Amino acid sequence: MSLDGLTQRQKEVALLIASGRTCKEIARALGIHFQTVMKHRENLYRRLGIRSALSLALLIREAGKD
């Protein structure tokens, strides 16, 4: 699965999730509401067919090898 179909904001959130940041930390860093981060995470997981931050980190790592 590729990250190419994601918006710039989704990619930002994905990278922060994969780096181990909490949703609260991501919201603060990006200047958006906590619930917005939660929705981005939910959409990312569904769109990429994953269920965890670890899976997201592995997917990003694999995408970076290309």
PDBQT receptor file of N, H, CA, C and O in Angstrom, charges set to zero:
ATOM      1  N   MET A   1       0.855  -1.191   0.000  1.00  0.00    +0.000 N 
ATOM      2  CA  MET A   1       0.000   0.000   0.000  1.00  0.00    +0.000 C 
ATOM      3  C   MET A   1       0.885   1.233   0.000  1.00  0.00    +0.000 C 
ATOM      4  O   MET A   1       1.888   1.279   0.712  1.00  0.00    +0.000 OA
ATOM      5  N   SER A   2       0.528   2.219  -0.781  1.00  0.00    +0.000 N 
ATOM      6  H   SER A   2      -0.286   2.182  -1.360  1.00  0.00    +0.000 HD
ATOM      7  CA  SER A   2       1.321   3.434  -0.936  1.00  0.00    +0.000 C 
ATOM      8  C   SER A   2       0.698   4.592  -0.160  1.00  0.00    +0.000 C 
ATOM      9  O   SER A   2      -0.507   4.613   0.093  1.00  0.00    +0.000 OA
ATOM     10  N   LEU A   3       1.530   5.539   0.206  1.00  0.00    +0.000 N 
ATOM     11  H   LEU A   3       2.509   5.522   0.001  1.00  0.00    +0.000 HD
ATOM     12  CA  LEU A   3       1.054   6.738   0.886  1.00  0.00    +0.000 C 
ATOM     13  C   LEU A   3       0.746   7.850  -0.114  1.00  0.00    +0.000 C 
ATOM     14  O   LEU A   3       0.350   8.946   0.281  1.00  0.00    +0.000 OA
ATOM     15  N   ASP A   4       0.925   7.575  -1.401  1.00  0.00    +0.000 N 
ATOM     16  H   ASP A   4       1.247   6.685  -1.722  1.00  0.00    +0.000 HD
ATOM     17  CA  ASP A   4       0.762   8.593  -2.439  1.00  0.00    +0.000 C 
ATOM     18  C   ASP A   4      -0.638   9.190  -2.490  1.00  0.00    +0.000 C 
ATOM     19  O   ASP A   4      -0.784  10.363  -2.833  1.00  0.00    +0.000 OA
ATOM     20  N   GLY A   5      -1.658   8.429  -2.163  1.00  0.00    +0.000 N 
ATOM     21  H   GLY A   5      -1.539   7.476  -1.885  1.00  0.00    +0.000 HD
ATOM     22  CA  GLY A   5      -3.026   8.910  -2.258  1.00  0.00    +0.000 C 
ATOM     23  C   GLY A   5      -3.476   9.757  -1.079  1.00  0.00    +0.000 C 
ATOM     24  O   GLY A   5      -4.626  10.195  -1.037  1.00  0.00    +0.000 OA
ATOM     25  N   LEU A   6      -2.583   9.997  -0.115  1.00  0.00    +0.000 N 
ATOM     26  H   LEU A   6      -1.649   9.641  -0.149  1.00  0.00    +0.000 HD
ATOM     27  CA  LEU A   6      -2.944  10.753   1.075  1.00  0.00    +0.000 C 
ATOM     28  C   LEU A   6      -2.739  12.246   0.849  1.00  0.00    +0.000 C 
ATOM     29  O   LEU A   6      -1.898  12.659   0.051  1.00  0.00    +0.000 OA
ATOM     30  N   THR A   7      -3.523  13.042   1.563  1.00  0.00    +0.000 N 
ATOM     31  H   THR A   7      -4.206  12.706   2.211  1.00  0.00    +0.000 HD
ATOM     32  CA  THR A   7      -3.328  14.487   1.511  1.00  0.00    +0.000 C 
ATOM     33  C   THR A   7      -2.064  14.840   2.288  1.00  0.00    +0.000 C 
ATOM     34  O   THR A   7      -1.534  14.021   3.038  1.00  0.00    +0.000 OA
ATOM     35  N   GLN A   8      -1.595  16.055   2.101  1.00  0.00    +0.000 N 
ATOM     36  H   GLN A   8      -2.026  16.721   1.492  1.00  0.00    +0.000 HD
ATOM     37  CA  GLN A   8      -0.397  16.506   2.821  1.00  0.00    +0.000 C 
ATOM     38  C   GLN A   8      -0.622  16.433   4.336  1.00  0.00    +0.000 C 
ATOM     39  O   GLN A   8       0.266  16.002   5.072  1.00  0.00    +0.000 OA
ATOM     40  N   ARG A   9      -1.787  16.843   4.799  1.00  0.00    +0.000 N 
ATOM     41  H   ARG A   9      -2.508  17.192   4.201  1.00  0.00    +0.000 HD
ATOM     42  CA  ARG A   9      -2.089  16.813   6.240  1.00  0.00    +0.000 C 
ATOM     43  C   ARG A   9      -2.121  15.379   6.754  1.00  0.00    +0.000 C 
ATOM     44  O   ARG A   9      -1.616  15.093   7.840  1.00  0.00    +0.000 OA
ATOM     45  N   GLN A  10      -2.716  14.475   5.973  1.00  0.00    +0.000 N 
ATOM     46  H   GLN A  10      -3.127  14.707   5.091  1.00  0.00    +0.000 HD
ATOM     47  CA  GLN A  10      -2.746  13.073   6.378  1.00  0.00    +0.000 C 
ATOM     48  C   GLN A  10      -1.334  12.508   6.490  1.00  0.00    +0.000 C 
ATOM     49  O   GLN A  10      -1.043  11.728   7.397  1.00  0.00    +0.000 OA
ATOM     50  N   LYS A  11      -0.466  12.900   5.575  1.00  0.00    +0.000 N 
ATOM     51  H   LYS A  11      -0.703  13.534   4.838  1.00  0.00    +0.000 HD
ATOM     52  CA  LYS A  11       0.924  12.444   5.641  1.00  0.00    +0.000 C 
ATOM     53  C   LYS A  11       1.617  12.984   6.882  1.00  0.00    +0.000 C 
ATOM     54  O   LYS A  11       2.367  12.266   7.543  1.00  0.00    +0.000 OA
ATOM     55  N   GLU A  12       1.364  14.260   7.198  1.00  0.00    +0.000 N 
ATOM     56  H   GLU A  12       0.755  14.843   6.661  1.00  0.00    +0.000 HD
ATOM     57  CA  GLU A  12       1.947  14.858   8.409  1.00  0.00    +0.000 C 
ATOM     58  C   GLU A  12       1.514  14.098   9.645  1.00  0.00    +0.000 C 
ATOM     59  O   GLU A  12       2.338  13.739  10.487  1.00  0.00    +0.000 OA
ATOM     60  N   VAL A  13       0.217  13.855   9.751  1.00  0.00    +0.000 N 
ATOM     61  H   VAL A  13      -0.452  14.147   9.068  1.00  0.00    +0.000 HD
ATOM     62  CA  VAL A  13      -0.327  13.142  10.907  1.00  0.00    +0.000 C 
ATOM     63  C   VAL A  13       0.227  11.721  10.953  1.00  0.00    +0.000 C 
ATOM     64  O   VAL A  13       0.592  11.233  12.023  1.00  0.00    +0.000 OA
ATOM     65  N   ALA A  14       0.292  11.059   9.811  1.00  0.00    +0.000 N 
ATOM     66  H   ALA A  14      -0.005  11.455   8.942  1.00  0.00    +0.000 HD
ATOM     67  CA  ALA A  14       0.807   9.694   9.747  1.00  0.00    +0.000 C 
ATOM     68  C   ALA A  14       2.240   9.621  10.247  1.00  0.00    +0.000 C 
ATOM     69  O   ALA A  14       2.583   8.728  11.022  1.00  0.00    +0.000 OA
ATOM     70  N   LEU A  15       3.077  10.548   9.811  1.00  0.00    +0.000 N 
ATOM     71  H   LEU A  15       2.798  11.273   9.181  1.00  0.00    +0.000 HD
ATOM     72  CA  LEU A  15       4.473  10.554  10.246  1.00  0.00    +0.000 C 
ATOM     73  C   LEU A  15       4.597  10.793  11.746  1.00  0.00    +0.000 C 
ATOM     74  O   LEU A  15       5.443  10.190  12.407  1.00  0.00    +0.000 OA
ATOM     75  N   LEU A  16       3.762  11.662  12.277  1.00  0.00    +0.000 N 
ATOM     76  H   LEU A  16       3.075  12.151  11.740  1.00  0.00    +0.000 HD
ATOM     77  CA  LEU A  16       3.807  11.939  13.716  1.00  0.00    +0.000 C 
ATOM     78  C   LEU A  16       3.304  10.746  14.526  1.00  0.00    +0.000 C 
ATOM     79  O   LEU A  16       3.863  10.428  15.576  1.00  0.00    +0.000 OA
ATOM     80  N   ILE A  17       2.262  10.091  14.048  1.00  0.00    +0.000 N 
ATOM     81  H   ILE A  17       1.808  10.348  13.195  1.00  0.00    +0.000 HD
ATOM     82  CA  ILE A  17       1.769   8.882  14.718  1.00  0.00    +0.000 C 
ATOM     83  C   ILE A  17       2.862   7.817  14.700  1.00  0.00    +0.000 C 
ATOM     84  O   ILE A  17       3.149   7.188  15.719  1.00  0.00    +0.000 OA
ATOM     85  N   ALA A  18       3.461   7.626  13.537  1.00  0.00    +0.000 N 
ATOM     86  H   ALA A  18       3.228   8.137  12.710  1.00  0.00    +0.000 HD
ATOM     87  CA  ALA A  18       4.492   6.598  13.380  1.00  0.00    +0.000 C 
ATOM     88  C   ALA A  18       5.723   6.889  14.236  1.00  0.00    +0.000 C 
ATOM     89  O   ALA A  18       6.449   5.970  14.615  1.00  0.00    +0.000 OA
ATOM     90  N   SER A  19       5.955   8.152  14.537  1.00  0.00    +0.000 N 
ATOM     91  H   SER A  19       5.365   8.898  14.230  1.00  0.00    +0.000 HD
ATOM     92  CA  SER A  19       7.111   8.506  15.359  1.00  0.00    +0.000 C 
ATOM     93  C   SER A  19       6.840   8.321  16.855  1.00  0.00    +0.000 C 
ATOM     94  O   SER A  19       7.724   8.529  17.685  1.00  0.00    +0.000 OA
ATOM     95  N   GLY A  20       5.619   7.930  17.183  1.00  0.00    +0.000 N 
ATOM     96  H   GLY A  20       4.901   7.760  16.508  1.00  0.00    +0.000 HD
ATOM     97  CA  GLY A  20       5.294   7.644  18.578  1.00  0.00    +0.000 C 
ATOM     98  C   GLY A  20       4.612   8.767  19.330  1.00  0.00    +0.000 C 
ATOM     99  O   GLY A  20       4.395   8.667  20.537  1.00  0.00    +0.000 OA
ATOM    100  N   ARG A  21       4.276   9.822  18.635  1.00  0.00    +0.000 N 
ATOM    101  H   ARG A  21       4.452   9.903  17.654  1.00  0.00    +0.000 HD
ATOM    102  CA  ARG A  21       3.581  10.936  19.297  1.00  0.00    +0.000 C 
ATOM    103  C   ARG A  21       2.143  10.552  19.628  1.00  0.00    +0.000 C 
ATOM    104  O   ARG A  21       1.517   9.785  18.896  1.00  0.00    +0.000 OA
ATOM    105  N   THR A  22       1.625  11.079  20.718  1.00  0.00    +0.000 N 
ATOM    106  H   THR A  22       2.133  11.702  21.313  1.00  0.00    +0.000 HD
ATOM    107  CA  THR A  22       0.229  10.850  21.079  1.00  0.00    +0.000 C 
ATOM    108  C   THR A  22      -0.655  11.801  20.273  1.00  0.00    +0.000 C 
ATOM    109  O   THR A  22      -0.176  12.783  19.706  1.00  0.00    +0.000 OA
ATOM    110  N   CYS A  23      -1.935  11.496  20.235  1.00  0.00    +0.000 N 
ATOM    111  H   CYS A  23      -2.324  10.698  20.696  1.00  0.00    +0.000 HD
ATOM    112  CA  CYS A  23      -2.870  12.365  19.503  1.00  0.00    +0.000 C 
ATOM    113  C   CYS A  23      -2.891  13.763  20.106  1.00  0.00    +0.000 C 
ATOM    114  O   CYS A  23      -3.019  14.751  19.382  1.00  0.00    +0.000 OA
ATOM    115  N   LYS A  24      -2.768  13.850  21.412  1.00  0.00    +0.000 N 
ATOM    116  H   LYS A  24      -2.665  13.047  21.999  1.00  0.00    +0.000 HD
ATOM    117  CA  LYS A  24      -2.743  15.142  22.091  1.00  0.00    +0.000 C 
ATOM    118  C   LYS A  24      -1.507  15.941  21.672  1.00  0.00    +0.000 C 
ATOM    119  O   LYS A  24      -1.600  17.141  21.412  1.00  0.00    +0.000 OA
ATOM    120  N   GLU A  25      -0.354  15.277  21.606  1.00  0.00    +0.000 N 
ATOM    121  H   GLU A  25      -0.278  14.302  21.817  1.00  0.00    +0.000 HD
ATOM    122  CA  GLU A  25       0.880  15.933  21.184  1.00  0.00    +0.000 C 
ATOM    123  C   GLU A  25       0.796  16.380  19.728  1.00  0.00    +0.000 C 
ATOM    124  O   GLU A  25       1.256  17.466  19.378  1.00  0.00    +0.000 OA
ATOM    125  N   ILE A  26       0.209  15.538  18.886  1.00  0.00    +0.000 N 
ATOM    126  H   ILE A  26      -0.165  14.655  19.171  1.00  0.00    +0.000 HD
ATOM    127  CA  ILE A  26       0.059  15.871  17.462  1.00  0.00    +0.000 C 
ATOM    128  C   ILE A  26      -0.846  17.088  17.300  1.00  0.00    +0.000 C 
ATOM    129  O   ILE A  26      -0.545  17.993  16.521  1.00  0.00    +0.000 OA
ATOM    130  N   ALA A  27      -1.946  17.109  18.030  1.00  0.00    +0.000 N 
ATOM    131  H   ALA A  27      -2.191  16.374  18.663  1.00  0.00    +0.000 HD
ATOM    132  CA  ALA A  27      -2.876  18.236  17.960  1.00  0.00    +0.000 C 
ATOM    133  C   ALA A  27      -2.163  19.534  18.332  1.00  0.00    +0.000 C 
ATOM    134  O   ALA A  27      -2.313  20.555  17.660  1.00  0.00    +0.000 OA
ATOM    135  N   ARG A  28      -1.392  19.478  19.402  1.00  0.00    +0.000 N 
ATOM    136  H   ARG A  28      -1.270  18.648  19.948  1.00  0.00    +0.000 HD
ATOM    137  CA  ARG A  28      -0.653  20.659  19.848  1.00  0.00    +0.000 C 
ATOM    138  C   ARG A  28       0.377  21.091  18.798  1.00  0.00    +0.000 C 
ATOM    139  O   ARG A  28       0.496  22.277  18.492  1.00  0.00    +0.000 OA
ATOM    140  N   ALA A  29       1.113  20.129  18.253  1.00  0.00    +0.000 N 
ATOM    141  H   ALA A  29       1.016  19.165  18.501  1.00  0.00    +0.000 HD
ATOM    142  CA  ALA A  29       2.167  20.429  17.275  1.00  0.00    +0.000 C 
ATOM    143  C   ALA A  29       1.607  21.038  15.988  1.00  0.00    +0.000 C 
ATOM    144  O   ALA A  29       2.218  21.930  15.399  1.00  0.00    +0.000 OA
ATOM    145  N   LEU A  30       0.446  20.551  15.558  1.00  0.00    +0.000 N 
ATOM    146  H   LEU A  30      -0.050  19.826  16.036  1.00  0.00    +0.000 HD
ATOM    147  CA  LEU A  30      -0.137  21.022  14.300  1.00  0.00    +0.000 C 
ATOM    148  C   LEU A  30      -1.149  22.153  14.476  1.00  0.00    +0.000 C 
ATOM    149  O   LEU A  30      -1.626  22.729  13.499  1.00  0.00    +0.000 OA
ATOM    150  N   GLY A  31      -1.469  22.460  15.727  1.00  0.00    +0.000 N 
ATOM    151  H   GLY A  31      -1.081  21.992  16.521  1.00  0.00    +0.000 HD
ATOM    152  CA  GLY A  31      -2.428  23.536  15.988  1.00  0.00    +0.000 C 
ATOM    153  C   GLY A  31      -3.843  23.181  15.570  1.00  0.00    +0.000 C 
ATOM    154  O   GLY A  31      -4.596  24.033  15.099  1.00  0.00    +0.000 OA
ATOM    155  N   ILE A  32      -4.204  21.893  15.750  1.00  0.00    +0.000 N 
ATOM    156  H   ILE A  32      -3.592  21.201  16.133  1.00  0.00    +0.000 HD
ATOM    157  CA  ILE A  32      -5.558  21.444  15.419  1.00  0.00    +0.000 C 
ATOM    158  C   ILE A  32      -6.169  20.768  16.636  1.00  0.00    +0.000 C 
ATOM    159  O   ILE A  32      -5.467  20.453  17.597  1.00  0.00    +0.000 OA
ATOM    160  N   HIS A  33      -7.449  20.552  16.593  1.00  0.00    +0.000 N 
ATOM    161  H   HIS A  33      -8.019  20.808  15.812  1.00  0.00    +0.000 HD
ATOM    162  CA  HIS A  33      -8.169  19.957  17.709  1.00  0.00    +0.000 C 
ATOM    163  C   HIS A  33      -7.841  18.470  17.832  1.00  0.00    +0.000 C 
ATOM    164  O   HIS A  33      -7.607  17.780  16.840  1.00  0.00    +0.000 OA
ATOM    165  N   PHE A  34      -7.831  18.005  19.067  1.00  0.00    +0.000 N 
ATOM    166  H   PHE A  34      -8.021  18.566  19.873  1.00  0.00    +0.000 HD
ATOM    167  CA  PHE A  34      -7.574  16.599  19.373  1.00  0.00    +0.000 C 
ATOM    168  C   PHE A  34      -8.503  15.673  18.584  1.00  0.00    +0.000 C 
ATOM    169  O   PHE A  34      -8.052  14.658  18.054  1.00  0.00    +0.000 OA
ATOM    170  N   GLN A  35      -9.785  16.008  18.502  1.00  0.00    +0.000 N 
ATOM    171  H   GLN A  35     -10.151  16.833  18.933  1.00  0.00    +0.000 HD
ATOM    172  CA  GLN A  35     -10.749  15.172  17.782  1.00  0.00    +0.000 C 
ATOM    173  C   GLN A  35     -10.448  15.121  16.287  1.00  0.00    +0.000 C 
ATOM    174  O   GLN A  35     -10.732  14.121  15.629  1.00  0.00    +0.000 OA
ATOM    175  N   THR A  36      -9.876  16.193  15.753  1.00  0.00    +0.000 N 
ATOM    176  H   THR A  36      -9.645  17.005  16.288  1.00  0.00    +0.000 HD
ATOM    177  CA  THR A  36      -9.489  16.205  14.346  1.00  0.00    +0.000 C 
ATOM    178  C   THR A  36      -8.373  15.198  14.107  1.00  0.00    +0.000 C 
ATOM    179  O   THR A  36      -8.378  14.484  13.105  1.00  0.00    +0.000 OA
ATOM    180  N   VAL A  37      -7.422  15.142  15.023  1.00  0.00    +0.000 N 
ATOM    181  H   VAL A  37      -7.417  15.723  15.838  1.00  0.00    +0.000 HD
ATOM    182  CA  VAL A  37      -6.340  14.157  14.924  1.00  0.00    +0.000 C 
ATOM    183  C   VAL A  37      -6.917  12.750  15.004  1.00  0.00    +0.000 C 
ATOM    184  O   VAL A  37      -6.519  11.874  14.236  1.00  0.00    +0.000 OA
ATOM    185  N   MET A  38      -7.842  12.526  15.915  1.00  0.00    +0.000 N 
ATOM    186  H   MET A  38      -8.166  13.238  16.539  1.00  0.00    +0.000 HD
ATOM    187  CA  MET A  38      -8.464  11.210  16.058  1.00  0.00    +0.000 C 
ATOM    188  C   MET A  38      -9.159  10.802  14.759  1.00  0.00    +0.000 C 
ATOM    189  O   MET A  38      -9.081   9.643  14.350  1.00  0.00    +0.000 OA
ATOM    190  N   LYS A  39      -9.830  11.741  14.116  1.00  0.00    +0.000 N 
ATOM    191  H   LYS A  39      -9.893  12.682  14.448  1.00  0.00    +0.000 HD
ATOM    192  CA  LYS A  39     -10.523  11.455  12.857  1.00  0.00    +0.000 C 
ATOM    193  C   LYS A  39      -9.514  11.154  11.741  1.00  0.00    +0.000 C 
ATOM    194  O   LYS A  39      -9.712  10.231  10.950  1.00  0.00    +0.000 OA
ATOM    195  N   HIS A  40      -8.442  11.935  11.685  1.00  0.00    +0.000 N 
ATOM    196  H   HIS A  40      -8.281  12.685  12.327  1.00  0.00    +0.000 HD
ATOM    197  CA  HIS A  40      -7.389  11.659  10.703  1.00  0.00    +0.000 C 
ATOM    198  C   HIS A  40      -6.840  10.245  10.914  1.00  0.00    +0.000 C 
ATOM    199  O   HIS A  40      -6.660   9.497   9.954  1.00  0.00    +0.000 OA
ATOM    200  N   ARG A  41      -6.578   9.886  12.165  1.00  0.00    +0.000 N 
ATOM    201  H   ARG A  41      -6.725  10.494  12.945  1.00  0.00    +0.000 HD
ATOM    202  CA  ARG A  41      -6.037   8.563  12.474  1.00  0.00    +0.000 C 
ATOM    203  C   ARG A  41      -7.007   7.470  12.038  1.00  0.00    +0.000 C 
ATOM    204  O   ARG A  41      -6.607   6.489  11.411  1.00  0.00    +0.000 OA
ATOM    205  N   GLU A  42      -8.257   7.642  12.367  1.00  0.00    +0.000 N 
ATOM    206  H   GLU A  42      -8.582   8.438  12.876  1.00  0.00    +0.000 HD
ATOM    207  CA  GLU A  42      -9.287   6.671  11.986  1.00  0.00    +0.000 C 
ATOM    208  C   GLU A  42      -9.334   6.508  10.456  1.00  0.00    +0.000 C 
ATOM    209  O   GLU A  42      -9.380   5.388   9.947  1.00  0.00    +0.000 OA
ATOM    210  N   ASN A  43      -9.321   7.623   9.741  1.00  0.00    +0.000 N 
ATOM    211  H   ASN A  43      -9.283   8.533  10.154  1.00  0.00    +0.000 HD
ATOM    212  CA  ASN A  43      -9.362   7.587   8.280  1.00  0.00    +0.000 C 
ATOM    213  C   ASN A  43      -8.107   6.953   7.684  1.00  0.00    +0.000 C 
ATOM    214  O   ASN A  43      -8.186   6.186   6.725  1.00  0.00    +0.000 OA
ATOM    215  N   LEU A  44      -6.955   7.278   8.257  1.00  0.00    +0.000 N 
ATOM    216  H   LEU A  44      -6.891   7.902   9.037  1.00  0.00    +0.000 HD
ATOM    217  CA  LEU A  44      -5.697   6.692   7.787  1.00  0.00    +0.000 C 
ATOM    218  C   LEU A  44      -5.706   5.176   7.939  1.00  0.00    +0.000 C 
ATOM    219  O   LEU A  44      -5.386   4.444   7.001  1.00  0.00    +0.000 OA
ATOM    220  N   TYR A  45      -6.072   4.720   9.117  1.00  0.00    +0.000 N 
ATOM    221  H   TYR A  45      -6.331   5.314   9.878  1.00  0.00    +0.000 HD
ATOM    222  CA  TYR A  45      -6.078   3.286   9.385  1.00  0.00    +0.000 C 
ATOM    223  C   TYR A  45      -7.032   2.559   8.435  1.00  0.00    +0.000 C 
ATOM    224  O   TYR A  45      -6.698   1.506   7.890  1.00  0.00    +0.000 OA
ATOM    225  N   ARG A  46      -8.216   3.130   8.245  1.00  0.00    +0.000 N 
ATOM    226  H   ARG A  46      -8.487   3.985   8.687  1.00  0.00    +0.000 HD
ATOM    227  CA  ARG A  46      -9.196   2.508   7.357  1.00  0.00    +0.000 C 
ATOM    228  C   ARG A  46      -8.690   2.503   5.910  1.00  0.00    +0.000 C 
ATOM    229  O   ARG A  46      -8.746   1.482   5.224  1.00  0.00    +0.000 OA
ATOM    230  N   ARG A  47      -8.202   3.642   5.469  1.00  0.00    +0.000 N 
ATOM    231  H   ARG A  47      -8.157   4.471   6.027  1.00  0.00    +0.000 HD
ATOM    232  CA  ARG A  47      -7.754   3.781   4.085  1.00  0.00    +0.000 C 
ATOM    233  C   ARG A  47      -6.556   2.881   3.765  1.00  0.00    +0.000 C 
ATOM    234  O   ARG A  47      -6.443   2.348   2.661  1.00  0.00    +0.000 OA
ATOM    235  N   LEU A  48      -5.667   2.721   4.745  1.00  0.00    +0.000 N 
ATOM    236  H   LEU A  48      -5.759   3.154   5.642  1.00  0.00    +0.000 HD
ATOM    237  CA  LEU A  48      -4.464   1.925   4.534  1.00  0.00    +0.000 C 
ATOM    238  C   LEU A  48      -4.648   0.460   4.925  1.00  0.00    +0.000 C 
ATOM    239  O   LEU A  48      -3.759  -0.363   4.704  1.00  0.00    +0.000 OA
ATOM    240  N   GLY A  49      -5.801   0.138   5.507  1.00  0.00    +0.000 N 
ATOM    241  H   GLY A  49      -6.523   0.806   5.686  1.00  0.00    +0.000 HD
ATOM    242  CA  GLY A  49      -6.087  -1.239   5.884  1.00  0.00    +0.000 C 
ATOM    243  C   GLY A  49      -5.230  -1.733   7.033  1.00  0.00    +0.000 C 
ATOM    244  O   GLY A  49      -4.805  -2.889   7.047  1.00  0.00    +0.000 OA
ATOM    245  N   ILE A  50      -4.976  -0.856   7.997  1.00  0.00    +0.000 N 
ATOM    246  H   ILE A  50      -5.321   0.082   7.985  1.00  0.00    +0.000 HD
ATOM    247  CA  ILE A  50      -4.166  -1.211   9.164  1.00  0.00    +0.000 C 
ATOM    248  C   ILE A  50      -4.950  -0.967  10.434  1.00  0.00    +0.000 C 
ATOM    249  O   ILE A  50      -6.038  -0.390  10.414  1.00  0.00    +0.000 OA
ATOM    250  N   ARG A  51      -4.373  -1.422  11.556  1.00  0.00    +0.000 N 
ATOM    251  H   ARG A  51      -3.490  -1.891  11.573  1.00  0.00    +0.000 HD
ATOM    252  CA  ARG A  51      -5.090  -1.281  12.825  1.00  0.00    +0.000 C 
ATOM    253  C   ARG A  51      -4.259  -0.700  13.957  1.00  0.00    +0.000 C 
ATOM    254  O   ARG A  51      -4.745  -0.589  15.083  1.00  0.00    +0.000 OA
ATOM    255  N   SER A  52      -3.012  -0.325  13.680  1.00  0.00    +0.000 N 
ATOM    256  H   SER A  52      -2.616  -0.415  12.766  1.00  0.00    +0.000 HD
ATOM    257  CA  SER A  52      -2.183   0.163  14.782  1.00  0.00    +0.000 C 
ATOM    258  C   SER A  52      -1.113   1.138  14.291  1.00  0.00    +0.000 C 
ATOM    259  O   SER A  52      -0.800   1.210  13.103  1.00  0.00    +0.000 OA
ATOM    260  N   ALA A  53      -0.564   1.886  15.256  1.00  0.00    +0.000 N 
ATOM    261  H   ALA A  53      -0.818   1.827  16.221  1.00  0.00    +0.000 HD
ATOM    262  CA  ALA A  53       0.522   2.809  14.952  1.00  0.00    +0.000 C 
ATOM    263  C   ALA A  53       1.761   2.045  14.501  1.00  0.00    +0.000 C 
ATOM    264  O   ALA A  53       2.516   2.526  13.656  1.00  0.00    +0.000 OA
ATOM    265  N   LEU A  54       1.972   0.864  15.057  1.00  0.00    +0.000 N 
ATOM    266  H   LEU A  54       1.359   0.473  15.743  1.00  0.00    +0.000 HD
ATOM    267  CA  LEU A  54       3.113   0.049  14.646  1.00  0.00    +0.000 C 
ATOM    268  C   LEU A  54       2.998  -0.341  13.177  1.00  0.00    +0.000 C 
ATOM    269  O   LEU A  54       3.976  -0.262  12.433  1.00  0.00    +0.000 OA
ATOM    270  N   SER A  55       1.815  -0.759  12.762  1.00  0.00    +0.000 N 
ATOM    271  H   SER A  55       1.021  -0.823  13.367  1.00  0.00    +0.000 HD
ATOM    272  CA  SER A  55       1.600  -1.098  11.354  1.00  0.00    +0.000 C 
ATOM    273  C   SER A  55       1.840   0.114  10.465  1.00  0.00    +0.000 C 
ATOM    274  O   SER A  55       2.400  -0.004   9.375  1.00  0.00    +0.000 OA
ATOM    275  N   LEU A  56       1.416   1.271  10.937  1.00  0.00    +0.000 N 
ATOM    276  H   LEU A  56       0.961   1.367  11.822  1.00  0.00    +0.000 HD
ATOM    277  CA  LEU A  56       1.624   2.507  10.181  1.00  0.00    +0.000 C 
ATOM    278  C   LEU A  56       3.113   2.805  10.064  1.00  0.00    +0.000 C 
ATOM    279  O   LEU A  56       3.589   3.164   8.987  1.00  0.00    +0.000 OA
ATOM    280  N   ALA A  57       3.850   2.661  11.155  1.00  0.00    +0.000 N 
ATOM    281  H   ALA A  57       3.464   2.369  12.030  1.00  0.00    +0.000 HD
ATOM    282  CA  ALA A  57       5.293   2.908  11.136  1.00  0.00    +0.000 C 
ATOM    283  C   ALA A  57       5.998   1.961  10.165  1.00  0.00    +0.000 C 
ATOM    284  O   ALA A  57       6.881   2.380   9.416  1.00  0.00    +0.000 OA
ATOM    285  N   LEU A  58       5.611   0.697  10.177  1.00  0.00    +0.000 N 
ATOM    286  H   LEU A  58       4.894   0.356  10.785  1.00  0.00    +0.000 HD
ATOM    287  CA  LEU A  58       6.213  -0.277   9.268  1.00  0.00    +0.000 C 
ATOM    288  C   LEU A  58       5.889   0.049   7.808  1.00  0.00    +0.000 C 
ATOM    289  O   LEU A  58       6.740  -0.087   6.929  1.00  0.00    +0.000 OA
ATOM    290  N   LEU A  59       4.665   0.476   7.565  1.00  0.00    +0.000 N 
ATOM    291  H   LEU A  59       3.974   0.587   8.280  1.00  0.00    +0.000 HD
ATOM    292  CA  LEU A  59       4.250   0.846   6.209  1.00  0.00    +0.000 C 
ATOM    293  C   LEU A  59       5.046   2.045   5.706  1.00  0.00    +0.000 C 
ATOM    294  O   LEU A  59       5.484   2.065   4.556  1.00  0.00    +0.000 OA
ATOM    295  N   ILE A  60       5.231   3.031   6.557  1.00  0.00    +0.000 N 
ATOM    296  H   ILE A  60       4.876   3.015   7.491  1.00  0.00    +0.000 HD
ATOM    297  CA  ILE A  60       5.998   4.227   6.187  1.00  0.00    +0.000 C 
ATOM    298  C   ILE A  60       7.452   3.848   5.940  1.00  0.00    +0.000 C 
ATOM    299  O   ILE A  60       8.077   4.343   5.001  1.00  0.00    +0.000 OA
ATOM    300  N   ARG A  61       7.981   2.986   6.769  1.00  0.00    +0.000 N 
ATOM    301  H   ARG A  61       7.474   2.584   7.531  1.00  0.00    +0.000 HD
ATOM    302  CA  ARG A  61       9.365   2.524   6.596  1.00  0.00    +0.000 C 
ATOM    303  C   ARG A  61       9.547   1.826   5.249  1.00  0.00    +0.000 C 
ATOM    304  O   ARG A  61      10.522   2.071   4.538  1.00  0.00    +0.000 OA
ATOM    305  N   GLU A  62       8.600   0.957   4.910  1.00  0.00    +0.000 N 
ATOM    306  H   GLU A  62       7.809   0.758   5.487  1.00  0.00    +0.000 HD
ATOM    307  CA  GLU A  62       8.667   0.240   3.633  1.00  0.00    +0.000 C 
ATOM    308  C   GLU A  62       8.517   1.213   2.452  1.00  0.00    +0.000 C 
ATOM    309  O   GLU A  62       9.195   1.071   1.435  1.00  0.00    +0.000 OA
ATOM    310  N   ALA A  63       7.639   2.180   2.595  1.00  0.00    +0.000 N 
ATOM    311  H   ALA A  63       7.088   2.295   3.422  1.00  0.00    +0.000 HD
ATOM    312  CA  ALA A  63       7.421   3.164   1.522  1.00  0.00    +0.000 C 
ATOM    313  C   ALA A  63       8.674   3.994   1.299  1.00  0.00    +0.000 C 
ATOM    314  O   ALA A  63       8.951   4.409   0.173  1.00  0.00    +0.000 OA
ATOM    315  N   GLY A  64       9.432   4.239   2.358  1.00  0.00    +0.000 N 
ATOM    316  H   GLY A  64       9.207   3.902   3.273  1.00  0.00    +0.000 HD
ATOM    317  CA  GLY A  64      10.656   5.012   2.250  1.00  0.00    +0.000 C 
ATOM    318  C   GLY A  64      11.787   4.288   1.549  1.00  0.00    +0.000 C 
ATOM    319  O   GLY A  64      12.748   4.917   1.106  1.00  0.00    +0.000 OA
ATOM    320  N   LYS A  65      11.683   2.979   1.444  1.00  0.00    +0.000 N 
ATOM    321  H   LYS A  65      10.902   2.468   1.804  1.00  0.00    +0.000 HD
ATOM    322  CA  LYS A  65      12.720   2.187   0.782  1.00  0.00    +0.000 C 
ATOM    323  C   LYS A  65      12.620   2.247  -0.736  1.00  0.00    +0.000 C 
ATOM    324  O   LYS A  65      13.580   1.939  -1.443  1.00  0.00    +0.000 OA
ATOM    325  N   ASP A  66      11.443   2.648  -1.233  1.00  0.00    +0.000 N 
ATOM    326  H   ASP A  66      10.664   2.898  -0.659  1.00  0.00    +0.000 HD
ATOM    327  CA  ASP A  66      11.233   2.686  -2.688  1.00  0.00    +0.000 C 
ATOM    328  C   ASP A  66      11.959   3.816  -3.348  1.00  0.00    +0.000 C 
ATOM    329  O   ASP A  66      11.877   3.975  -4.566  1.00  0.00    +0.000 OA
TER     330      ASP A  66
